[in-house]
Amino acid sequence: MNIFSMKKLGIFAGGVLFGTAGIKILSSKDAKKVYTNCTAAVLRAKDCVMKTATTVQENAEDILAEAKLINEERAAQEAACVQEEEEKAVEA
């Protein structure tokens, strides 16, 4: 056997050994505990983001409602000014 064949065989054996050890490590109780804690942290972060999004949405709805009210009041004032001008024109 030449050196390249031995090298390839060594790399393959190392990969199999590393893969087997990796699977054992990833399926251990400690690893599961880490996965569980990470998942719990992600769920807490999701809840926080959802609360913030809800608050932003509520504030945006309030702003929209107030803006509509302001525009309605402004339109009423403009209509009153136009009516006053028409009355003055009729009197003159």
N, CA, C and O atoms as a GROMACS GRO file, in nm:
protein
  368
    1MET      N    1   0.085  -0.119   0.000
    1MET     CA    2   0.000   0.000   0.000
    1MET      C    3   0.088   0.123   0.000
    1MET      O    4   0.193   0.128   0.064
    2ASN      N    5   0.043   0.221  -0.072
    2ASN     CA    6   0.122   0.344  -0.075
    2ASN      C    7   0.077   0.437   0.037
    2ASN      O    8  -0.018   0.409   0.110
    3ILE      N    9   0.148   0.548   0.049
    3ILE     CA   10   0.124   0.642   0.159
    3ILE      C   11  -0.014   0.707   0.149
    3ILE      O   12  -0.080   0.730   0.250
    4PHE      N   13  -0.060   0.737   0.026
    4PHE     CA   14  -0.190   0.802   0.009
    4PHE      C   15  -0.305   0.712   0.053
    4PHE      O   16  -0.403   0.760   0.111
    5SER      N   17  -0.294   0.583   0.027
    5SER     CA   18  -0.398   0.489   0.071
    5SER      C   19  -0.403   0.482   0.222
    5SER      O   20  -0.511   0.479   0.280
    6MET      N   21  -0.286   0.478   0.286
    6MET     CA   22  -0.281   0.473   0.433
    6MET      C   23  -0.337   0.602   0.492
    6MET      O   24  -0.407   0.600   0.593
    7LYS      N   25  -0.305   0.713   0.427
    7LYS     CA   26  -0.354   0.842   0.477
    7LYS      C   27  -0.506   0.848   0.466
    7LYS      O   28  -0.573   0.891   0.560
    8LYS      N   29  -0.561   0.804   0.353
    8LYS     CA   30  -0.706   0.803   0.334
    8LYS      C   31  -0.772   0.709   0.435
    8LYS      O   32  -0.877   0.742   0.491
    9LEU      N   33  -0.710   0.593   0.458
    9LEU     CA   34  -0.766   0.497   0.554
    9LEU      C   35  -0.764   0.556   0.695
    9LEU      O   36  -0.858   0.539   0.772
   10GLY      N   37  -0.656   0.626   0.729
   10GLY     CA   38  -0.645   0.690   0.860
   10GLY      C   39  -0.748   0.801   0.878
   10GLY      O   40  -0.808   0.813   0.984
   11ILE      N   41  -0.768   0.880   0.774
   11ILE     CA   42  -0.868   0.988   0.780
   11ILE      C   43  -1.008   0.929   0.794
   11ILE      O   44  -1.089   0.981   0.870
   12PHE      N   45  -1.036   0.821   0.720
   12PHE     CA   46  -1.166   0.757   0.730
   12PHE      C   47  -1.190   0.702   0.870
   12PHE      O   48  -1.297   0.722   0.928
   13ALA      N   49  -1.090   0.632   0.926
   13ALA     CA   50  -1.104   0.574   1.060
   13ALA      C   51  -1.122   0.686   1.164
   13ALA      O   52  -1.202   0.672   1.256
   14GLY      N   53  -1.047   0.795   1.149
   14GLY     CA   54  -1.062   0.907   1.241
   14GLY      C   55  -1.199   0.970   1.232
   14GLY      O   56  -1.258   1.009   1.333
   15GLY      N   57  -1.250   0.980   1.110
   15GLY     CA   58  -1.384   1.035   1.092
   15GLY      C   59  -1.491   0.949   1.155
   15GLY      O   60  -1.584   1.000   1.219
   16VAL      N   61  -1.478   0.817   1.137
   16VAL     CA   62  -1.575   0.725   1.198
   16VAL      C   63  -1.568   0.735   1.350
   16VAL      O   64  -1.671   0.741   1.418
   17LEU      N   65  -1.447   0.738   1.404
   17LEU     CA   66  -1.429   0.748   1.550
   17LEU      C   67  -1.486   0.880   1.601
   17LEU      O   68  -1.557   0.882   1.701
   18PHE      N   69  -1.453   0.989   1.533
   18PHE     CA   70  -1.502   1.121   1.574
   18PHE      C   71  -1.654   1.128   1.563
   18PHE      O   72  -1.721   1.183   1.650
   19GLY      N   73  -1.710   1.072   1.456
   19GLY     CA   74  -1.855   1.072   1.437
   19GLY      C   75  -1.926   0.993   1.544
   19GLY      O   76  -2.029   1.036   1.596
   20THR      N   77  -1.872   0.876   1.577
   20THR     CA   78  -1.932   0.793   1.682
   20THR      C   79  -1.925   0.864   1.817
   20THR      O   80  -2.023   0.866   1.892
   21ALA      N   81  -1.810   0.922   1.848
   21ALA     CA   82  -1.796   0.995   1.974
   21ALA      C   83  -1.889   1.117   1.975
   21ALA      O   84  -1.948   1.149   2.077
   22GLY      N   85  -1.901   1.183   1.861
   22GLY     CA   86  -1.988   1.300   1.852
   22GLY      C   87  -2.133   1.266   1.877
   22GLY      O   88  -2.204   1.339   1.947
   23ILE      N   89  -2.177   1.155   1.821
   23ILE     CA   90  -2.316   1.111   1.843
   23ILE      C   91  -2.338   1.080   1.990
   23ILE      O   92  -2.442   1.116   2.046
   24LYS      N   93  -2.242   1.014   2.054
   24LYS     CA   94  -2.254   0.983   2.198
   24LYS      C   95  -2.261   1.111   2.281
   24LYS      O   96  -2.340   1.122   2.374
   25ILE      N   97  -2.177   1.206   2.245
   25ILE     CA   98  -2.175   1.332   2.321
   25ILE      C   99  -2.306   1.409   2.300
   25ILE      O  100  -2.363   1.461   2.396
   26LEU      N  101  -2.352   1.416   2.175
   26LEU     CA  102  -2.474   1.492   2.145
   26LEU      C  103  -2.599   1.429   2.204
   26LEU      O  104  -2.699   1.498   2.225
   27SER      N  105  -2.596   1.300   2.230
   27SER     CA  106  -2.715   1.235   2.286
   27SER      C  107  -2.703   1.210   2.436
   27SER      O  108  -2.785   1.139   2.493
   28SER      N  109  -2.603   1.268   2.500
   28SER     CA  110  -2.586   1.248   2.644
   28SER      C  111  -2.687   1.331   2.723
   28SER      O  112  -2.751   1.421   2.670
   29LYS      N  113  -2.699   1.298   2.852
   29LYS     CA  114  -2.792   1.371   2.938
   29LYS      C  115  -2.752   1.517   2.952
   29LYS      O  116  -2.837   1.605   2.953
   30ASP      N  117  -2.622   1.541   2.963
   30ASP     CA  118  -2.575   1.680   2.976
   30ASP      C  119  -2.609   1.761   2.852
   30ASP      O  120  -2.651   1.877   2.861
   31ALA      N  121  -2.592   1.700   2.736
   31ALA     CA  122  -2.625   1.771   2.612
   31ALA      C  123  -2.774   1.798   2.605
   31ALA      O  124  -2.815   1.906   2.563
   32LYS      N  125  -2.855   1.702   2.645
   32LYS     CA  126  -3.000   1.722   2.644
   32LYS      C  127  -3.040   1.836   2.738
   32LYS      O  128  -3.130   1.914   2.708
   33LYS      N  129  -2.970   1.845   2.852
   33LYS     CA  130  -2.998   1.953   2.946
   33LYS      C  131  -2.966   2.088   2.882
   33LYS      O  132  -3.041   2.184   2.898
   34VAL      N  133  -2.854   2.095   2.810
   34VAL     CA  134  -2.817   2.219   2.741
   34VAL      C  135  -2.921   2.253   2.634
   34VAL      O  136  -2.963   2.368   2.623
   35TYR      N  137  -2.962   2.154   2.556
   35TYR     CA  138  -3.065   2.177   2.454
   35TYR      C  139  -3.194   2.228   2.517
   35TYR      O  140  -3.257   2.319   2.465
   36THR      N  141  -3.232   2.169   2.628
   36THR     CA  142  -3.355   2.209   2.697
   36THR      C  143  -3.345   2.352   2.746
   36THR      O  144  -3.439   2.430   2.729
   37ASN      N  145  -3.232   2.387   2.807
   37ASN     CA  146  -3.214   2.524   2.856
   37ASN      C  147  -3.212   2.625   2.742
   37ASN      O  148  -3.268   2.734   2.754
   38CYS      N  149  -3.148   2.590   2.632
   38CYS     CA  150  -3.146   2.680   2.516
   38CYS      C  151  -3.286   2.698   2.459
   38CYS      O  152  -3.325   2.809   2.423
   39THR      N  153  -3.361   2.590   2.450
   39THR     CA  154  -3.497   2.598   2.399
   39THR      C  155  -3.584   2.684   2.491
   39THR      O  156  -3.666   2.763   2.444
   40ALA      N  157  -3.566   2.668   2.622
   40ALA     CA  158  -3.642   2.750   2.717
   40ALA      C  159  -3.608   2.898   2.701
   40ALA      O  160  -3.696   2.984   2.708
   41ALA      N  161  -3.479   2.927   2.680
   41ALA     CA  162  -3.437   3.067   2.661
   41ALA      C  163  -3.499   3.125   2.534
   41ALA      O  164  -3.541   3.240   2.532
   42VAL      N  165  -3.504   3.045   2.428
   42VAL     CA  166  -3.564   3.091   2.303
   42VAL      C  167  -3.713   3.119   2.322
   42VAL      O  168  -3.764   3.218   2.270
   43LEU      N  169  -3.781   3.033   2.396
   43LEU     CA  170  -3.924   3.054   2.421
   43LEU      C  171  -3.948   3.180   2.505
   43LEU      O  172  -4.044   3.253   2.481
   44ARG      N  173  -3.860   3.205   2.603
   44ARG     CA  174  -3.873   3.327   2.683
   44ARG      C  175  -3.850   3.450   2.595
   44ARG      O  176  -3.921   3.550   2.607
   45ALA      N  177  -3.752   3.442   2.508
   45ALA     CA  178  -3.724   3.554   2.418
   45ALA      C  179  -3.842   3.577   2.325
   45ALA      O  180  -3.878   3.691   2.296
   46LYS      N  181  -3.903   3.469   2.278
   46LYS     CA  182  -4.020   3.481   2.190
   46LYS      C  183  -4.134   3.551   2.262
   46LYS      O  184  -4.199   3.639   2.205
   47ASP      N  185  -4.158   3.514   2.388
   47ASP     CA  186  -4.263   3.578   2.466
   47ASP      C  187  -4.236   3.728   2.482
   47ASP      O  188  -4.326   3.811   2.470
   48CYS      N  189  -4.110   3.762   2.508
   48CYS     CA  190  -4.072   3.903   2.524
   48CYS      C  191  -4.095   3.979   2.394
   48CYS      O  192  -4.148   4.090   2.395
   49VAL      N  193  -4.055   3.921   2.284
   49VAL     CA  194  -4.073   3.986   2.154
   49VAL      C  195  -4.221   4.002   2.123
   49VAL      O  196  -4.263   4.106   2.072
   50MET      N  197  -4.301   3.902   2.153
   50MET     CA  198  -4.444   3.910   2.126
   50MET      C  199  -4.510   4.018   2.212
   50MET      O  200  -4.597   4.090   2.163
   51LYS      N  201  -4.470   4.031   2.339
   51LYS     CA  202  -4.524   4.137   2.424
   51LYS      C  203  -4.489   4.274   2.368
   51LYS      O  204  -4.573   4.365   2.365
   52THR      N  205  -4.365   4.290   2.325
   52THR     CA  206  -4.321   4.417   2.269
   52THR      C  207  -4.397   4.448   2.141
   52THR      O  208  -4.439   4.561   2.119
   53ALA      N  209  -4.414   4.348   2.056
   53ALA     CA  210  -4.487   4.368   1.931
   53ALA      C  211  -4.632   4.407   1.958
   53ALA      O  212  -4.687   4.493   1.889
   54THR      N  213  -4.693   4.344   2.058
   54THR     CA  214  -4.831   4.378   2.094
   54THR      C  215  -4.840   4.522   2.143
   54THR      O  216  -4.933   4.594   2.108
   55THR      N  217  -4.744   4.563   2.225
   55THR     CA  218  -4.743   4.700   2.276
   55THR      C  219  -4.727   4.800   2.162
   55THR      O  220  -4.797   4.901   2.157
   56VAL      N  221  -4.636   4.771   2.071
   56VAL     CA  222  -4.615   4.860   1.957
   56VAL      C  223  -4.742   4.868   1.872
   56VAL      O  224  -4.780   4.976   1.827
   57GLN      N  225  -4.807   4.755   1.851
   57GLN     CA  226  -4.929   4.753   1.770
   57GLN      C  227  -5.039   4.834   1.838
   57GLN      O  228  -5.110   4.910   1.772
   58GLU      N  229  -5.055   4.819   1.970
   58GLU     CA  230  -5.156   4.895   2.042
   58GLU      C  231  -5.128   5.044   2.033
   58GLU      O  232  -5.219   5.125   2.013
   59ASN      N  233  -5.000   5.081   2.049
   59ASN     CA  234  -4.965   5.223   2.039
   59ASN      C  235  -4.992   5.277   1.899
   59ASN      O  236  -5.039   5.390   1.884
   60ALA      N  237  -4.963   5.198   1.798
   60ALA     CA  238  -4.988   5.241   1.661
   60ALA      C  239  -5.138   5.260   1.638
   60ALA      O  240  -5.179   5.354   1.570
   61GLU      N  241  -5.220   5.172   1.693
   61GLU     CA  242  -5.365   5.186   1.679
   61GLU      C  243  -5.414   5.312   1.748
   61GLU      O  244  -5.500   5.383   1.696
   62ASP      N  245  -5.358   5.341   1.867
   62ASP     CA  246  -5.396   5.464   1.938
   62ASP      C  247  -5.356   5.588   1.858
   62ASP      O  248  -5.434   5.683   1.847
   63ILE      N  249  -5.237   5.585   1.802
   63ILE     CA  250  -5.190   5.699   1.723
   63ILE      C  251  -5.279   5.719   1.601
   63ILE      O  252  -5.314   5.832   1.568
   64LEU      N  253  -5.316   5.610   1.534
   64LEU     CA  254  -5.403   5.620   1.417
   64LEU      C  255  -5.538   5.677   1.455
   64LEU      O  256  -5.591   5.763   1.384
   65ALA      N  257  -5.595   5.630   1.566
   65ALA     CA  258  -5.726   5.681   1.610
   65ALA      C  259  -5.718   5.830   1.642
   65ALA      O  260  -5.807   5.907   1.604
   66GLU      N  261  -5.612   5.873   1.711
   66GLU     CA  262  -5.597   6.015   1.744
   66GLU      C  263  -5.576   6.098   1.619
   66GLU      O  264  -5.628   6.209   1.609
   67ALA      N  265  -5.500   6.046   1.523
   67ALA     CA  266  -5.477   6.120   1.398
   67ALA      C  267  -5.608   6.137   1.321
   67ALA      O  268  -5.633   6.244   1.266
   68LYS      N  269  -5.690   6.034   1.318
   68LYS     CA  270  -5.821   6.044   1.251
   68LYS      C  271  -5.908   6.149   1.320
   68LYS      O  272  -5.975   6.228   1.254
   69LEU      N  273  -5.906   6.151   1.453
   69LEU     CA  274  -5.983   6.248   1.530
   69LEU      C  275  -5.936   6.390   1.500
   69LEU      O  276  -6.017   6.481   1.482
   70ILE      N  277  -5.805   6.409   1.496
   70ILE     CA  278  -5.750   6.541   1.464
   70ILE      C  279  -5.796   6.586   1.325
   70ILE      O  280  -5.836   6.701   1.307
   71ASN      N  281  -5.790   6.496   1.229
   71ASN     CA  282  -5.832   6.531   1.092
   71ASN      C  283  -5.981   6.561   1.086
   71ASN      O  284  -6.023   6.651   1.013
   72GLU      N  285  -6.062   6.489   1.162
   72GLU     CA  286  -6.207   6.517   1.164
   72GLU      C  287  -6.234   6.654   1.224
   72GLU      O  288  -6.316   6.730   1.173
   73GLU      N  289  -6.163   6.688   1.334
   73GLU     CA  290  -6.181   6.818   1.397
   73GLU      C  291  -6.137   6.930   1.302
   73GLU      O  292  -6.202   7.033   1.292
   74ARG      N  293  -6.025   6.908   1.234
   74ARG     CA  294  -5.976   7.009   1.140
   74ARG      C  295  -6.074   7.028   1.024
   74ARG      O  296  -6.099   7.140   0.981
   75ALA      N  297  -6.130   6.918   0.975
   75ALA     CA  298  -6.228   6.928   0.866
   75ALA      C  299  -6.352   7.002   0.913
   75ALA      O  300  -6.409   7.081   0.838
   76ALA      N  301  -6.395   6.979   1.038
   76ALA     CA  302  -6.512   7.049   1.092
   76ALA      C  303  -6.483   7.198   1.106
   76ALA      O  304  -6.570   7.281   1.076
   77GLN      N  305  -6.362   7.233   1.150
   77GLN     CA  306  -6.325   7.374   1.162
   77GLN      C  307  -6.322   7.442   1.025
   77GLN      O  308  -6.369   7.555   1.009
   78GLU      N  309  -6.267   7.373   0.927
   78GLU     CA  310  -6.262   7.430   0.792
   78GLU      C  311  -6.403   7.447   0.736
   78GLU      O  312  -6.431   7.547   0.669
   79ALA      N  313  -6.489   7.351   0.762
   79ALA     CA  314  -6.627   7.363   0.715
   79ALA      C  315  -6.696   7.482   0.782
   79ALA      O  316  -6.772   7.554   0.718
   80ALA      N  317  -6.669   7.502   0.911
   80ALA     CA  318  -6.728   7.615   0.983
   80ALA      C  319  -6.676   7.747   0.927
   80ALA      O  320  -6.752   7.843   0.914
   81CYS      N  321  -6.548   7.754   0.893
   81CYS     CA  322  -6.490   7.877   0.835
   81CYS      C  323  -6.552   7.905   0.699
   81CYS      O  324  -6.584   8.020   0.668
   82VAL      N  325  -6.567   7.803   0.619
   82VAL     CA  326  -6.628   7.821   0.486
   82VAL      C  327  -6.771   7.870   0.502
   82VAL      O  328  -6.815   7.959   0.429
   83GLN      N  329  -6.845   7.813   0.598
   83GLN     CA  330  -6.984   7.853   0.620
   83GLN      C  331  -6.989   7.999   0.665
   83GLN      O  332  -7.076   8.074   0.620
   84GLU      N  333  -6.898   8.040   0.754
   84GLU     CA  334  -6.896   8.180   0.801
   84GLU      C  335  -6.866   8.275   0.682
   84GLU      O  336  -6.928   8.381   0.670
   85GLU      N  337  -6.772   8.236   0.597
   85GLU     CA  338  -6.738   8.320   0.483
   85GLU      C  339  -6.857   8.332   0.388
   85GLU      O  340  -6.880   8.439   0.331
   86GLU      N  341  -6.932   8.225   0.369
   86GLU     CA  342  -7.049   8.229   0.282
   86GLU      C  343  -7.155   8.319   0.342
   86GLU      O  344  -7.220   8.396   0.271
   87GLU      N  345  -7.174   8.311   0.475
   87GLU     CA  346  -7.272   8.398   0.542
   87GLU      C  347  -7.232   8.544   0.528
   87GLU      O  348  -7.319   8.628   0.505
   88LYS      N  349  -7.104   8.576   0.543
   88LYS     CA  350  -7.058   8.712   0.528
   88LYS      C  351  -7.078   8.762   0.387
   88LYS      O  352  -7.114   8.877   0.366
   89ALA      N  353  -7.056   8.674   0.290
   89ALA     CA  354  -7.074   8.711   0.150
   89ALA      C  355  -7.221   8.738   0.121
   89ALA      O  356  -7.252   8.828   0.043
   90VAL      N  357  -7.310   8.662   0.181
   90VAL     CA  358  -7.454   8.682   0.159
   90VAL      C  359  -7.498   8.813   0.225
   90VAL      O  360  -7.581   8.884   0.168
   91GLU      N  361  -7.446   8.847   0.342
   91GLU     CA  362  -7.481   8.969   0.414
   91GLU      C  363  -7.430   9.092   0.340
   91GLU      O  364  -7.494   9.197   0.344
   92ALA      N  365  -7.320   9.080   0.274
   92ALA     CA  366  -7.261   9.197   0.207
   92ALA      C  367  -7.325   9.224   0.078
   92ALA      O  368  -7.288   9.318   0.009
   0.00000   0.00000   0.00000
